[in-house]
Amino acid sequence: LEGRNGKSGKGKKGKKTLGDKLKGSEVRGRVNGHHQENDMENLSLFEIVKLGKSATQSVVDDWIESYKTDRDSALLELINFFIHCSGCKGVCVSEMFRHMQNSEIIRKMTEEFDEDSGDYPLAMAGPVWKKFKLSLCEFIAVLVRQCQYSIIYDEYMMDMVISLLTGLSDSQVRAFRHTSTLAAMKLMTALVNVALNLSINLDNTQRQYETERNKSIGKRANERLELLLQKRKELQENQDEIENMMNAIFKGVFIHRYRDVIAEIRVVCIEEIGMWMKMYSEAFLNDSYLKYVGWTMYDKQGEVRLKCLTALQGLYYSRELNARLELFTSRFKDRIVSMTLDKEYDVAVQAIKLLTLVLQSNDEVLTAEDCESVYHLVYSAHRPVAVAAGEFLYKKLFSHHGPEDEGRPRRGRQCLNANLIRTTVLFFLESELHEHGAYLVDSLWDCASELLKDWESMISLLLDEPYPGEEALTDAQEAALIEIMLCAVRQTCECHPPIGRGPGKRVLTAKEKKTQLDDRTKITETFAVALPLLLAKYSVDPDKVTNLLQFPQYFDLEIYTTGRLEKHLDALLRQVRDVVEKHTDTDVLEACSMTFHALCNEEFTIYNRVDIVRSQMIDEQIDKFHRLLEDVLQEGEEPDEDDAYQVLSTLKRITAFHNAHDLTKWDLFTSNYKLLNSGLQNGDMPEQVLTTDPGAQLILVHWPGCMPYTCSSAVKCCSEPTRLAAIDGADGDTVVKLQHRLRHFQIHSIHFWLCFADDEAGKIEALHRRRNLLAAFCKLIIYNVVEMKTGADIFKQYMRYYNDYGDIIKETMSKARQIDKIQCAKTLILSLQQLFNEMLNDLGCNFDRSASAFFGIKELARRFSLTFGLDQIKTREAIAMLHKDGIEFAFKEPSPQGEGGPPLNLAFLDILSEFSSKLLRQDKKTVHLYLERFMTFQMALQRDDCWLLLISYRNSLQAGADDDTLSVISGMSSRSSARIRRSKPPAANKRKLPEEDSSCSSSDVSMWVNREQSGPHTPVMMSSPHIVSTVMRDAKKLRPEQGYMGVYSMSNETPHTPLQPQHQHMDYNSQVAWMMAQKQQQERASLQYGKMRGHIQHTMLVYIYIHILGSVERKHILCVIVFNLTFFVFLKPPSKNRRERSELKPDYFDPASIMDDSVSLLSSACQCSTVA
C-alpha cells in the first residue's frame, strides 16, 4: 500500500495518509491560545472531527482529495474513523485492509476493544461528546452530499462503507453496534436526500424530453433529444444504484436493529425512518415502512415510544400526507389513544398532541369514546398533560364555527364567546368534578385565555335577562359559571398554576408583569360595578356568595379612588353586611371576614370608609352576643333550642372575624368565661360551642374535666394557624398543660388506627376522618406545640398501617428531621424501644428471634435507616446519637438470670445494627469504643448463643475500620492483636496514628458533650411548615475540613452517675472557648495519670517476678492478663505524645477510671494467683 502511494504521488505531493499521521509527532503546544496550523495535519480524522476546530466541509473536501489520490489509503482512514468513533483503540493497518475480510477485521478490533470500561463516545456525558455526536452526523451527511455526483457511484467506496457498517452493526459489542447503527442510519438519510434530488431531476428531465418530442419536426432539436434521453438514462441508473444502497442498509441494518436490546439503538432507527417518510414520502410513506413505527409503539421503553409519536406528528402535521395515513390510523388508533394514559408523562403528552393533529386532519376518525378518554385528562395533576388535553378539548369543542356564528354580536348574551362559555360550563358540569374548576381553567389557559378573560360576557350571562327563545342558565350552571369566573380571575392575577400542578410561583418577566397589572385594573373596573349586583341577586345561595366574596382579594383598591367608584364600594359594603346577617355558614362568614380584611388596607384612602363599616358591624354582633348571653344566664334553666341557636350563630360570626381581625379592644374573654363556666358546671355545653368559641381552646386547658369534650376537635382546632398563634402567645404553664393533655390523645389507642364501619363507603369516610386527624396531630409536632418525642407513638405505626397512613407519617419524619436531626433520631430510636418493650411484655424475656414481632421491629428499623438518605456527612451526628441511645437502652436493665447473664434488652443491639451502615468509619470506631464501656471482661469472653447479638453488633461497627477483626475476645485484645500484626515498630505506629485518623481531632469532640450539657434542646422552627410533599432544603453544610468531621464524643452518662457539667460557672462565648477548656481539663488529668502510671508498672513487674514464674499454667494465664493490661496502659499514653493526645478524649478515657480498672484487674490477678 505504501508502495502504491509512492507511485501515485510522483508528479504531485499527496496528503498524508493515516499511517503517516500516526507516525507524526504528537500535538504541539499552543501559540496565543490556539493550535498551530501544522498540528491539524498530525491528527487522525476522528480527532479532527472530535475537536471540531475545522469546518466539516473542508474536512470532507480534504478527504475527497485524498481519495482521488489514493482511494485505498483514504478508505482505510475512513474505516479507522468509524472504528475510533466506537471507542476502540485498535487500528486497522494496510496489511489487514488488503488481506482480511470485513468480518475478520471486526473480530480483530473486538479483541483489542477495552472491555473494562463500558463507556464509548456516544454513551459519554458532557458537552464535548454531545458535540462530537452532532459532528459525526454532520460529517456523514456532508460526505454523501459532496460525493453524490461521482464517488458514490464508483462501486467501491459505498460498497466498502456499507459492508463495514453492516458488519459492525451485527457485533456483540454494544459500542460497535450503537455507533455503526447511527452512522448507517445517517448514511441512509443522506442517501434518501440524494434519491429525492435524483427523482426531482428525473422528473424535470422527463418533462423536458416530452416537451421537446411533442414539438413539430421542423422545430425539434434531435441533438437535444439525444442529450435529454442520455441524461434520463444516466439519472435512472444512478437512482437504481442509490435504491440498491438504501435497500442494502435497510435490510442489513434497520431490519435487525430497530428491535435491538438497547433502547438508544431503537430510538435511532425510529427517528431516522420518520425522517425518510417525511422527506421522500413517494418511496417510504406506505404501509411497508409505517408498520415498523406502529409495532414499536408497543415498546417497553418510554423513550422509544416517545420517538414513535414525534415521528408520526411530523407526518400528521402535513395535510398532504394525511390521505396516505388512513389505513395506519385505523389500525393503530386504539394504541395511540391508550398511550394518553402512559406511565411516562412525556409519552402521554405527545400522544395527546398526536390525537389533536389527527382530529384536525379528520374529525370523524375519533369516536366519542376516544375523545372522552382525553377529556378527563384536563384534570390531571401533571400540567403538561393537562395543557395538551385542554388544547385537544378546545380544538374539539370550540374551533368549529358555523355560518350562523358570523352574524352574532360581539358583546352580550348572544355573542360568540358567550356561546363558548356556555359550552365550557356544560363540560364542567358533565365532568362531575365541581371542586376542580381551577384545574380546568389552568388546562385551557394557554389556548383559550382570551375566552376565559371575557368578563363582560360572563357577567351578562349572570345578570341579563334571556332573550325570547333563549334558554336561561340553570342554578347549577350559574354556580359553575361563577366558580369558573373566580378561577379565571385568580389565574390572571396570580400568574401561576393551582396547588399541586407545576413547580409553584416563578419570577415574572417585565412583559408578564405589565400584562398582570393591566388585567388586574380591568378586573377591578369590571367587578367593582358588577359585584354588588351579583351579591344582591345571589345573596341567599351560600356557595355562590362564598365564591363572589373572594373577588375583592384580587382588586386594585386604588381604582376605587382614581376611577370615582366610591358609591360602588359603599354598595359592596352594604351587601357584605347583609350577607353576614343572613348566613351562619362558616365558609360564608369566613369569606366575609376575608373581604373586609382585603379592603381594610391602610395604604389606600378607602381604609377609613371600610374600617367604620367593619367596626359598626362588629359592635352590633358583640352587643347582640352579650345581650343573648345575659338572657340565657339569668333564666337559670337549660336554654331552649332557639336560644342556643341564636347564641351559637352570633358566636360563629364573631369567631369568623376573630380569625382575620384584631378584636382585642372588644372584651371577649369575660363573656367566654361565663359561657364556658356555666356550660361545664351544668354539663349542658354543646360541642359546637367548644370548637366555635375563639377563646375556648385556651380556657379549656385549665379545666380538669374538659377532656370528654372531643379531644379530636381540640386537636384540629389547635392545628389551625390562628390557634397556633394564640398558643404560642400563651404562658408556659398553659402550654405545658396543653401538651400533657394532647399526649393522652386517642392515637395511643388501637381504635384510632382501625376503621370499624360495616360498608365500604363508611370505611373510606372513616379513613379520611382519621387521616385528617392524624395530619392535624402531626402538625402540632412540627409546629412544636407538643414535644417531638410524642411522635414516637406515631412513628412506630409506620409499617403496620403503611397503606393508610404511611405518606403522612413519612412526611412528618421528613419535616421533623429538617427541624432537628438529633431530636428526630432520638424519637425514632424511642419508637423502636417502645415496640421492643411491648414485645417483651407479650412474649417474655426468652422470646424467639424468629418471631414475627421481632422481625417487624427489625424491618421498621431498616425503613427508618433508609429515610436518612445517602449523605452521611449531614446525618452523622444524628446517627451517632441514635447508636448512643440504643446502646444505653440495651444495657440499661440487668439480666433476669442474675449475674453473668446477658442484659434484658441485649437483643435490641440486633435492631440497632440496621443503622450501622449509616455510620462513617471514624464514627464506627467511636461508637465501638462507647460500646466497650458497657462491656465487662467476662462479656467479651462469652461465646454462647445469647451473646451472639453483641458479637454481631460489634462486627457491624468494626466493618470497614483499619483494625477489622472478627475476634470474640475483648476490644483491648482485638486491638492489641491487630497492632502486633503490623510490621512497623510501635513508636512508628504511634507517630502515624494522628496522620491516619486526622479527622478524629479533639477540636470537634465536645459537640455531643456540649449538646448533652446544655439542657433540653429547643429546635429552631422553620417558617410555616405544612404537611405537604414539598421538599424543604437543609441549611448549607460546611466543608469536611471546616465542620465537625471528627469523632463525636459520647457523654459519660450512666443511670447511676448522671453527667454533671463541670464548667457551668464559665461563660463560653464560642465553641473555641469550650474546646480550649476541654483541652486544659484533659492536660490536667493527663499529668495526674502520668504520675500514677509508673507506680502501676512497678507493682506489676514485682508481682510477676515474685509470684508467677513458678507455675507454667499461672504464667500463661497471667501473661495474657498482663499483656492486655500493659497494652491498654502503654498503647496511648496521653501525657507522653502530644500528637496522640488528641485521640484520648476526657469524656471517654477518664485517667482515674482507667487506673482504677487497671488496679482492680491487677488485684484480681493477684487473688487468682494466691488461690492457685
N, C-alpha and C positions, 0 to 999 in steps of 0.2 A: 504493500500500500504506500509506503514511503517512497519506494522507487517510482511508482506511478505518479506520485505527487511531484517528484523531482522532474520527471519527464514533462509533465503537463505544465510546469512552471518555467520553461526555458526562456520563452520570449517575454513573459510578464511575471512579475513577482506576485505570487498568490498570498492570500491571507493565511495567518497561522491556523493550523488545524488544532483539534482538541489535544492531540498528543504534544504538539509544540507548546500549547498554552499551559498544559500541566507541567511541562519541563521548565517553564519560565520561572522567574523569581517570584517571590511572594509579593503581596500588595505592599507597595511602598508607603511612606508617610504622606502627610497632607501638606499642602502648600496653601497658606492662608485659609485653612479650614476646609479645603477641597482636595479631592484626589487628583493626582497628576494624570494627565491625559493618557500616558502610556500605561498607566495601571490598568485601565479597562481592557487592554489587549491581553493582559495576563490572567484574566478571569474567564471562567467557563461560562457557557451560555446560561446555565442555571443560576450562577452567581450574578450575572448581569441582570437577568430578569428579577431576581430576588431583591437586588439593590434598588432597581427602578430609577437609576440615575439617568439612563438614556431613554429616548423616546422609542416606543415599541416599533414604530415604522422604520426607524433607522436600523434597529437591531435585526429586523426581518430582512431588510434590504441587504445588509451585510451578509446574512446567512445565504440569501439567494445568490449573491455574487460568489460566495464560497462554493455553493452547489454547482453553479455553472462552471467553475474552475475545476473542481474535483468533487463529483457528486458522492463518491463513496465516503470520503472523509467528512463531508458536510452531513451526510446522512448518519454517519457514526456519531457525530457531535449531537445530532438531534435525538438519537437513541439514548445516549448518555444523559441528555437533558431530561427525558421522561423518567429515566431510572433515578436520577438525583432528586427529581421532584417528588418521588415516592419516599424519600428519606434514606435511600440505600447509599452506602459509602462506596460500593463497588464500582468498577469502571470496566466497560466493555472495550477491549483493545481491538486493534485492527485484525489481529490473528483470529480472535474469536468471531469477529464480524465476517471474516472471509470464509471460515471453515465450519462454523457451527450454525445450526438452525435456531430459529427464534425460541423454540421450546427449550433447547439446551442452554441458550444464553439466559433465559429466565430462571432456569433451575440453578445455574451458576450464581446468578445475582441473589437468589433466595438463600443460598448457602452463606453468602457474605453479608446478609442482612443482619442488623443488630437486633436480636430477639429480646435482649434485656429491657429495652425501652419500647413501650407501645406508642410513643409519640412519633409523628411524622408531620411534614409541613402543613398538610390540610387539616390536621387534627390539633395543631398547636394553637394556643391562645395568644392574643397580643396583636397590636396594630401592624407589626411587621409581617406576620404570617397572613393576616387578613388582607393586607395589601398584595402579598405575593399571590394569593388565590385569584384576585382580580387581574393581576398582571399575567398570570398563566392563561386565564381565559382570553384575555385580550391578545396575547401572543398567538394563540392558535387561530383566532378569528382573523387577525391581520395577515398571518402566514397564508391562509387559504385565499384571502381576498387578493393578495399580491401574486399568488401563483395561479389564479383562476383562468388565465388566458394561455398558459403554456405548460408549466411544470407539472400540474396535477394530471395532465393527460399523457405524460411520458411513460405510463405503465410501470414505473419504478418507485418513485418516491411515495406516492399514496399507497401503493400495494404494500410496501415495507412498513409504513407507519400503521396502517390499518391492521396488518398482521401482528405487529408488535403489541399494539393496544389491545387487540382481541385476546392474545395470549396472556398479557398481564392481567386483564380483567377476569380471567379464569383462575388466577393464582389463589393459593390458600392464605397468602399473606394479605392481611387487610389493607396495608398501606399501598401495595401494588394494585389491589383490586379497586380501591377507592380512587386513587389518582388516575389510573388508566380509564376508569369509567367516566370520570369527569372530563378528561381530555377527549375521549371518544365522543361523548355527547356534545361537547362544544365543537368538535370537528364536524359532527353531523349537522349541527345548527348552521355552521358556516357553509357546508355543502348545500343545505336547503336554500340558503340565500343565493348561492351560485345557481342552483337549479331554477329558482324563481326568476333570476335575471335571464337565464337561457330561455325559459319559457316565454318571457316577455319579448325578447329579441326574436325568437322563433315566430311568434305571432305577428310581430311587425314585419318580418321578412316575408312571411306567407301572404300578408295583406298587400305588401308592395308587389310581390310576384303576381298575385291575382289581378291587381290594378294594371300592371304593365301588360299582362297577357290579354286582357279584355280590350286593349286599345286596337284600333284598326291596323291593318298590315302596314300601311304607309307610315304610320306614326309609331309603330312598335320598334323598340330597340332590342335586337336579338342578343347583342353582347351583354346588355344589362340583364336580360332574362337569364343568360347563362351564368352571369355572376350571382344573381339572386338565387338561382337554383343550386349553385355550388355552395353558397353561404348557408342556404337552408339545410343542405345535406350535412355540412360541417357542424352546424348547430345541433342537428338531430343526433349526430354521432356523439357529440360532447354531452348532450343531455342523457343519452343512453349510458354513457360512461359514468356520469355523475349518479344516475339512478342505480347502477350496479354497485358503486361505492356505498351509497346510502343503504341499499339492501344488505350489503355485507356487514355494515356497522349495526344496523337494526337487528338483524338475525344473529350476529355473532356476539353482540354486547347487550343491547337493550332487552332482548327476549329473556336473557338469563339474569340480568342484574336488576330489573325492575321488581323482582321478588327476592332480592338479596337479604341475608340475615341482618345486615347493617342498615339501620334506618336512614343514615345520611346518604348512602348509595341509592336507595329507593327514591329519596327526595330529589336527587339529581336527575334521575331518569324521568320522573313525572314532570318536573319543572321544564325540562327540555322538550318533551313531547307536546306539552301545551304550547310552547313557542313554535314548534313545527306546524301544528294545526292552525295557529293564528297567522303565521307568515305565509304558508303555502297551502291554503285551505283546499285548493283544487286537488291536491295529491293526498293530503293527510286527514282532512276533515271528513272522515267516513267511519262507519261502524267498525271497520277492521282495526283502527287505531283508538277510537273512543272507548272501546271495551276495556282496554288496559287501565284507563283512568277510572272507569266505573268499578272495575274489580278492586282497584287499590283503595277506593273509598271505604272499604271494609278493613283496612289495615289496622293493626293493633296500636301503632304508634301515632300519637296525635299530630306530630309534625308532618307525617306523610299524608294523613287525611287533610290537613290544612293546605298542603301544597296542591292536592287534587282540587279542592274547592277554588283556590285562587287561579288555577289553570282554567277551570271551567268559567269563572267570572269573565275572563278575557274573551271567551267565545260568546257567552250570552250577552255581553255588553254591545256587541255589534248586531244591528238588526239584519244585516246582510247574511249573517251566518245562522240566524235562528231557524231558518227553514230546514237546514241540514241536521238540526239537533232534535227534531220531533221524536224520532224513534228512541234516541238516547234518553230524552226526558221522560217518555212513557215507561221506559224500562227501569230507570234509576231514580225516579221522582220520590218514591217512598223512602228510599235510603237517604236522600237529601233532607227530607222532612224530619226523619228520625235524628239526623245529625244536629238539629237545632237544640236537642237535649244532650249533646255530647258532654262528657265529663270535663273535657278541655274547653275552657271558656273561649279561647281564640277560635277553635274549630266551630263552636256554636255560633259565634258572631259571623264568621264567614259563610256558614250555611244559611243563616237568615238573610244576609246580603245577596247570596246567590238566588234564593227564592224571590227576593224583591226584583231582581233582574228578570227572572222567569215570569213573574207577574206582569212586568212592564212589556215583555215581548208577547205574551199571550195570556189574557186574563182568564181564559176558560180552562187552562191546563190544571190549575189548582182547584180542588174541590173545597166545599165549605169546611169539611173536617180538617183538611190540610191547613187552611187559614186559621181556624180556631186553635190549632196546636201552636201557632206562632203568636196569636193574640195575647194569650195569658202570660207570655214572657215579658210583657211591658212592666209587670210587677216583680221582675227578677231583682235580686239584691245586687247582682253584678251589673254595673252601669253600662258597659259596652254592649252586653246582650240586650238590656232593656232599651237602649237607644236604637239599636238595629231593629228590634221588634217594633218600636214606635214608628220608625221610618216605614216599615212594612205596613203597619196599620194606617198610616197617613196615605200611602200610595193606594191602598185598597179602598178606603172609605171616603177620602177627601179629595182625591185627584181627578175624579170623573165629573165633569161639568156638562150638563145637557144644554140644548138650545134655550130652554126656558130660563136658565140661570143668567143669560146675558142681559135680560131686561130688568133684573132685580135692582132695587135701590141700594145705594152704598152704605146707608145707615138705617137703624131702626130694626124692628122685629122681623121684617121681611128681607133684609139684606142677605147676601150670600154667607157671610160669616155667622150670622145668627142661625142659619140652617145647619152649618157645620158644627156650631156649638151644641145644637140640639142632638146631633149625631154623637158627639163626644159624651154628652150626658147619658144618652141611651146605652152607649157601650159601657160606661162606668157602672150603670145600674145592672146591666145584664151580667157583668163580671162578678157581681155579688161580693166585691171586696171594698166595701164602702169606707173602710178605715185606712185605705191606702191611696187616697186621692193625690197625695204629694208625689207618690212614685209614678202614677200615670202622667201627671203634669211634667215631671222631670224626663220621662221617656219621650214625650212629644216635644220637648222644649227646643231641641236642635233643629227640627224640621218644621215646627208649627208654632214658633214663638210669636209671630205676628198675630195669629189667630187667638192665642191664649192671652195676648195683651189688649185685645179689643174689649176694653172695659165698658164702653158705651153700649155695645150690642148685648152684653151680659145684663147690664142694668136695665136695658129696655125690655128684655125678656122677663125680668122680675117685676118691674113696676108698671109697664104699659099694658093697657087692655088689649086682648087679642082682636085681630081684625075679623070681620064676618067670614065665616067658613074656616078660620084658622083654629087649630086645636090648641087649647091652653095647656100650660105645663101642669102636671100633677104635683101633689105635695111632695112626693119622693123626688121628682125631677127638680123641683125648686131647691130642696135641701142639697141635692147632689151638685147643682149648679153653684150654689153659694160656697160649698166646700171646694169645688174646682177653682172658683174665682179667688178664694182665700189662698189656696196653694200657689196659684199663679202669681199673686201679689207677693207672697213670701219668696218665691223663687226669683222674682225680679229684683227685690230689694237686697236679699242676702247673697245672691250670685253663687250659690254652692248647692250641691245636691242634698237631698234629705238624709237624715241619720241612717247609717247602715249601708249607704250606697256612695262609694267614692272615698277618697282619702280625707275629706273634710275641707275646711276653709283653705283657700290659697290666696296668694298675693295677686291683686288685680292690676292689670295694665292701666296706663293712663286713659286709653280709649274706653276700656271697660268701666272705669270709674266715672267718666263723663256720661256714658250711657246710663249707668246706675243712677246718677243724680238727676238726669233728665226724666227717667222713668219714675223716680220717686216723686218728683214735682208733679208730673201728670197724674199719678195715683192720688196725691193729696188733693189736687184741684178737682178731680172727678168725684172721689168718695166723700170729700168734705160736704158736698152738696147732697149726694145721694144716700149717705149712710143714715142720717136721721129719718129719712123717708122709709128706708128699708127696716129700720128698727121699729118704727111705728106700725108697719104692716105686719111684721112677724114677731111682735113683742111677746106673744103668748106661746110661741114654739121654742122650747129650751135649746134644742140642737141648733136651729138656725140662728138664734140670738147669740149663742156661745161663739159661733164662727164669726158672726158680724162684729161682735165686740172686740175681736182681735185685730181689725183693720187699723185702728189708731196707732198701734205699735209701730207701723211702717210709714207713718205720716212724717212729712217735713213740717214741723209745727210753725216754722217761720212764715209759711204760706198763709196761715190764718190772719196774720197781721199785714203782710205785704199784699195779699190778694183781697183784702177787705171782706173776710169771711167770718167776722166775729158773730154775726147773727146765726150762722150755721153751727158755730161752736156752742152757742147757747142752746140751740135746738138739740144738739147731740147730748149735752149735759142733762137736759130735761129728760130725754129718752132713757139715759142710763139710770137716772134716779127712779124713773117709773119701773124699769126692769128690776131694780133692787127691791122695790116694794112688792112687786108681783110674784117674784120667784123665791123659792127656798132651795133650789137645786144647787149643790155645791159647785159644780162646774160653771154654772151661770154666774154665781156670786163671785167666784174667783176671777172670771173674765171681766166682770165689772170693776173689781178691785185693781186688776192689771191695767184696765183702760184709764182709770184715774191716775195710776202710777205713771203711765206713759205720758199723760197730759200734764201732770204736775212736775214740770221741769223748770227749775229756777233760772235756766239760761234764757228762757223765752218770755216775752212780755205777757203771754196769756196765763202765766202762773197764778197771779193773784185772782184772776177770774175763776180759774178752776179750783184753787185752794178754798175759796169761800164756799163754793158749792159742796165740796168734799167735807169741810168742817160742819156745815149745816146738816148734811145727811148723817154723819157720824153722831152728832149731837142728838138728833132725833132717835136714832137706833139705841143709843145708850140710855137716854131718858126713858124710852119705852121699856128697855130691859129692867131698869131699876124699878119702874112702876109695877111691872108684872111680877117681879121678884118679891116686892113688898106685899103684894096681894096674896101671893102663894104662901109666904112665910107667916103672915098674920092669920090666915084661916086656921092653921094648926091641924089641918086634916090633910089626908093624901090628895094631891091635886088631881083633878079630872083630866081626861084626855085633851080637852080643848085648851086648858091652861098649860099643860105640859107642852102641847104643840106650839103655842104662842111663845113660850119661853125658849123652846128649842129653836124655832125658826129665827127669832131675834138673835139668839146666840150664834147661829150659823152666819148671819150677816156680819155680826161684829168680828167673828173669827176670820172670815174671808178678808176683811180689811186689816185685821191684825197681822196677817201673814205678809202683807206687802207695804204696810204703812206704819209709821211710828205713832202709837196710841198711848205714849207714856203720860201725856198730860191729862188723859182721862183715867180716873182711878177705877181700874177694873178688878184689882186684887180683892178689895173688901167684899164686893158682890160675889165674886167667885168663891171666896172663902165661906161666906154664908150659905151659898147654894150647896157646895160640896159637904160642908159640915152637917147641914140639915139632912142631906140625902144619905150620907154614910151612917149617921146616928139612927135614922128611921129605917134604913135598909131598903129604901124605895128609889135609889138613884138609878136612872136609866143609863144603859151602857153608852148610848149616843152622846150623852152629856159629857162623859169622860173623854171621848175622842173628839169632841167638838170644842169644849171649853179651852180657850187659848192659854190659860194658866193652870189647867187641871193636872198636867203631867208632873210639873214640879211640886205641886201641893200634895199629890198622891204619894210621893215618896216618903213623906213624913207620917203617913197613916199606916199603922201596922196591919190594919185589916183591909187594905185596898187590893191585895193580890187576887182575890176572887174575881175582880172586875177585869177579866180578859187580859192576861199578860201579853197575849199576841197583839192585841190592839195597841198596847203601850209600846211594844217593840216597833211596830210600824210607824207610830207617831214619832218616837224618838229618832227614827232613822231619817225623818224628813229634815231638810236643811234648816228650816226655821226653828224646829225643835232643837236641833243640834246647836244652833247659835244660842238658844236660851240655856241649854245645859252647860255650854262652855262658859257662860257668864255667871253660873250659879256658884254658891260657896262650896268649899271642899267637902264638908260633911254631907251635903245633898248629893254630890256626885258619888261619894263612897256608898251611900245607901242605895242609890240607883244601881250601881254596879253589883252590889250584893243581891239585890232583887233579881236582876237580869241573869245572874249566874244560875239561879234556880229555875231557869226558863224551861219550857217544855222540851227543848232539844235533848235534855238528859233522858227523856222518856222514849221508849221504843214506839209509842203511839204516834210520835211526831213523824217518824220516817215512813211509816206504812200507811197505805190507804185502804180503808175497810169498806168502801162503798160496794154495793151489790152490782149495779150496772156499769158498763164500760164508760159511759158518759160521766157518771158520777165519780168514777176513779180519776178520769182525766181532770175534771174540775177540782177535785180534792188535791190532786198533784200540783196543779197550778197554784192553788192557795198556799200549799206548803212551800213551793219553790219561792213564791213572793215573800213569805215569812222568813225563810232561810236567808234570802238575799238581804232582807231588812236587818236581820241579826248580824250578818257578815259585815254589813255597812257600819254597824256600831263598832265592830272590831277595828275596821280600817280607820274610822274617824277617832279612835282612841277613847270612845265613850266607855267601853269595857276593856279590861286588860287583854293583851294579845294572847296570853296563856289560856284564856277562856276558849279560844278557838281549838284547843286540843280535843274537846268533846265533839267538834265538827270534823276536824281533820281525820280522826280515827275511823270515821264512817266513809272515807273516800272510796275504798274498794267495795265495801258491802253494798252501797247504794250508788254505784258509779253511773248507771244508766239514767237514774232520775235526777241526781244532784251533783254528778261529777263535775260538770262545767262550772257550776257556782263555786264549789269547794276549790277547784284548781285555780280559778281566778282570784279567790280570796288568798290562797297561799302565795300567788304571784305578787299581789298588792302588798301583802304583809312583808314579803322578802324585800320589796323595794323600799318600804318604810324603815325596817330594821332587820338586817340579815341575822344578827346574833340572836335577837329575841325570837325571830321566826324559827331558827334552828332549835332553840330551846323548846318551843311549842311543839315542833314535830317530834322530838325525842320524848316529850312528855306524853304525847298521844300514844306512842308506841309503849311507853311504860305503863300507861293505864290499861291498854289492851293486854299486856303481859300479866299484870296483877289480876285482871278479870279471868284470864286463862288459868292462873294458879288457883284462884278460888273455885273454879269449876272442875278442874282436872286434878288438883293437888300438886304437891311438890315433885312427885315421882311420875310426871307425865311423860308420854312418849313423844319424842321429837318428830315423829312422822305423823302426828295428829294434824287434822285439818286446821285447827285453831292456830297452832304454832306456824304451820306453813302459810296461813293467811297473813300473820303478822310479818313474816319474812317478805312475802310478796308486797305488802304495803310499804315496808322499808325500802324495797327495791324501787318502787314507784316514787317514793319520796326522794331517793337518791337521784333519779333521772330528772327531777324538777330543778336541780341545781345547775344544770347545763354543763357545757364543756369548758368554760373559762374558770379554771381552778384558782387563778390569782384573785378573782373577785370574791370567791366564796370560801377561800382557805380559812379565814378566821372563824366563819360560821361553822364550817365542817369540823374544825378542830374543837370548838366549844361543844359541838354535838357529841363528839367522842368523849370529851371530858365528862359530861353529864352522864353519858351511858356507862362509862367505867365506874363512876361513883355509885350509880344505881346497881350495877352488877355485884359490887362488893359491900353494899350497904347492909343487907341483912345477913346475920351469921347462918352457919349451916344448921338445919334442923336435926342433923345426925350427930351433932356435938363437935368437939374439937377434932380437927383432922379431916373433916368432911368438906365438900365443896359448898360455897355460899349458896343461899337460896335462889338468888337471881343470876347465877353464873351463866345459865343458858341464854341470857339476854345478850351476851357477847356474840353469839351466833347471829342474832338480828343486827347487832351493831356492825358486824363485818361487811354488811351490804354497802356501808358508806366508806369503806377503806379505800376503794379505788378513786375516791374524790380527793384524797389527801395528796399533797405534794411529798416528794421523797424526804425532804428535811422535816416536814411536819410528821411524817410517819415515825421518824426517829424520836421526835419529841413525845408523841403520844405513846410510843412504845416505852420510853423511859417513865412516863407517868403511870403506865400500867404496872411497871415493876415495883412502884412504890406500894402498891396494894398486895403484891405477891410476897409470900414468905418463902424461906428456903425449902421448906417441905413441899409447898405447892409446885415449885419448879422441878422437883424430882418425881412428882406423881405422873404415872402413865396409864392410869385406869381410864375406862370409857367415859366416866363422868367428868374427867378433866380434859377430854379431847377438844371441847369447845374453847377452852382457854388457849390450848396449843394452836388451834386453828386460827383464832383471832390474832395471836402473836405472829403467826406466819404471814397473815394478811398485812400486818404492819411492817414486817421485815422485807416483804417483796419489793424489789427494786432498789433496796438500800445497798450500800457498799458491803456491809457485813451480812449478806443474805444467807443465813443459815437456817436449817430446819431442826436445830438441836432442841431437845426437850429438857436440857439442863438449864440452870438459871441463866438470867440475862448476863450476869457477870461472867459465867463460864463460857457462854457463846461468844461474847466479845473477846475474851482472852484467847480462846482457841483460834478465832479469826485473826487476832493480832500475831499469834505465834506463826501462823502460816505465811505471813508476809516475809519477804526476803530481806527487807531493809532493817537496820538496827532500830531499836526503839527511839533513840534520840532523833534519828532522821524522820521517823514516822511522826513523832511529836511535832517536829518543825513543819511538817507538811500538812498537818491536820487543819490548821486555820485556813490554808490555801484551798484545800479540797472543799471545805464546808464554809466558805467565806460568807455565804448568805446567813449563816447561823450566828450572827453577831449579837452582841449584847445591847446594841442600840435600839432594838425593837422588842426586847424581851418583855418589857413592862406593859405591853398593850393589854394583855389579859389581866394582869395584876391591877393595872390602873382601872380597868373596867370593873373588876370584881370589887375593888375597894371604894369605888366612887358611889356605891349605893345603887338603888334601883335606877335603871337607865330609862330615861324618857325619850322616846324617838322623836325626831323632828318630822312633823307631819307635812306631807305634800299638800299642794293646793287642790282641794275638791276632788279626791279620788272617787271613782264610780265603779260599780260592778259591771264593767263592760270589757270588751275584748281588746280595747286599745292598749297597746304596749307602751308603758312609761319607761323612758330611758333612765339608766342609772347615772349617777354622778360620775364624772370623768375620774378615772383612777390614775394614780401616779405611776411612773415607770418603776420597774422592779428595784432598780438601784436607789430610787427616791422614796419608795414606800416601805411598808413593813414587810420586808421579804425574808426576814429571819425566822427562827423558831419562836413560836409564841410560848411564853412560859405559862405553865399550869399553876393555878393558885394552890397554896399549901393549905387546902381547906378540907377538913375531915369532920365527921359528925361529933367527935369528942373534943377536938381543938379547933374551934372556928377561927378563921383568919381575922386578925385584928390589924388594922393599918398602923404602922409604926411611925409614920410621919404625918399624922393628920394636923399637927400643930404648925407644919410648914406650909406656906402658900406658894405653890408651884405655878408659875405663870405660863409655862410651856412644857412640852414633852421633853425638851432638852434638860430642863431643870430636874425633872423626875429621873431621867436616865443618869444624870450626874449623882443624884442622891443614892440611887441603886448601886452605882459603881463604888461610892465611898463605903456604903454598908458592906459590899462584897469584899473590899480590900481589908476592912477591919476584921471581918470573920475569917478571912484567909490567913491573916497574920496569927490569930489565935490558933487556927488549925495547924499552921506550920510548927508552932511551938510544941504542940501536943504530939505531933506525928513521930518525932524522934523517940520519945518515951515508949510509944506503942511498938515501934520496930525493935527496940532493945529488949522489951519484955518478951516479945515473940521469939527472938533468937535465943535468949537464955532458956526459955521454956522448951524449945525444940532440942537444944543440945543436952539438957538435963534429963528430960522425961521421955523423949520419943525414940531416941536412937536404939533403944534396947529391943524393940519388937518390930519385926518386919510388917506385921499387919497394922500395928499402930502407926508405924512410919508411913505406910501407903495412904491410910485414911487421912492423917493429919497433913500430909504433904498436899493433898487435894485442897483441904481447907485453907492451909497456909498460902497455897498458890493463889486461890481465889481472893482471899483477903488481901494478900500482898499486892496482887494485880489491881484490885479495886482501889487500894490506897495509893499505889505508886503510878497508876495509869495516867491520871490527870491531876497532878498536884497544883492547885490554883495559886500557891504562893511562890512557885519557882519559875514558871514560864508565863510571861505576860501575854504572849500570843494565844496560849491555850486558855488563859484565864477567861476570855470572852465566852468560852463554851460552858463554863461552870456557872450556872445561874444560882443566885441565893435562894430563889423560890424552889429550885429542885434539890440542890445539894446543900443542906444546912450542915456546916462542918461539925457542929456539936452532935447533930443526929447521926452523921456518918461515923463519928468517933464512938458514939455510944453503941451503935450497931457493931462496930469492929470489936470493941471491948467485950460486948456481950457474946459475940461469936467466939472470941478467944477464950472467954470464961467457959463457954460450953465445951470447947475443945479440951480445956484443962480438966473439966469434970469427967468427960468421956475417957480421957487418958487415965485419970485416977481410978475410975471404975474398972477399966480394963486391967 
